[in-house]
């Protein structure tokens, strides 16, 4: 990595293995430095982010005609139209909600205030850690395109943390492991909503990497099989939202 790029981007150690599966995050990076742009486009997919790169505001406009991103990363010092002007007109345009991140070498307070005033949601001063940028992109994506909530079904399930049991609508009590209990407790905090896999991994204190994701999926698969066996083939209403997370669509109540 050359010195100018090292000053623009930094990360402690090598890039992690892919931390999340591919998601519906759609990002366009508008950066005129080809090497930095290439590093971002190579690194962000490790975080489940589909990134496209352009050099100028004019190039960005051409991409926007065919590719509607959920988040745009803009350098301020672009050739031709600068990033602040682009941010202003993107905000003024009549289009779907979009997150805007400014990534620039300009670190003065006046510059940051101007960037936020002109429509940026996040203002990063170079150098920026790639992981920090990736999480900002994902957070903005969730904000501008919330996951639709799904209505719970009428079946009532009772969660008993004290005895580590799940009561089924049919009356059976299913014993739960500590991990299965944590999964259901996390889902119970957001009834009928999709809980992101990263949040489930945090609750289980699992690493946010591919092996962690695989362990989570294995635990959920075992929980489904256990409930199906105890209930006489009645499936657990724990549904996966591809690339996002899981939702419990039954009425999950805490044992009183």
Secondary structure, DSSP 8 states (H G I E B T S, - for coil): --HHHHHHEE-SSS--S--S---SEEEEEE-S-HHHHHHHHHHGGGGTEEEEEESSHHHHHHHHTT---SEEEE-SS-SSS-HHHHHHHHHHS-SS--EEEEEES--SHHHHHHHHHTT-SEEEESSEEHHHHHHHHHHHHHHHS--------S-EEEEETTTTEEE-TTS-EEE--HHHHHHHHHHHTTTTS-EEHHHHHHHHT--SSHHHHHHHHHHHHHHHHHHHHHHTS----EEEETTTEEEE-SEEEE--
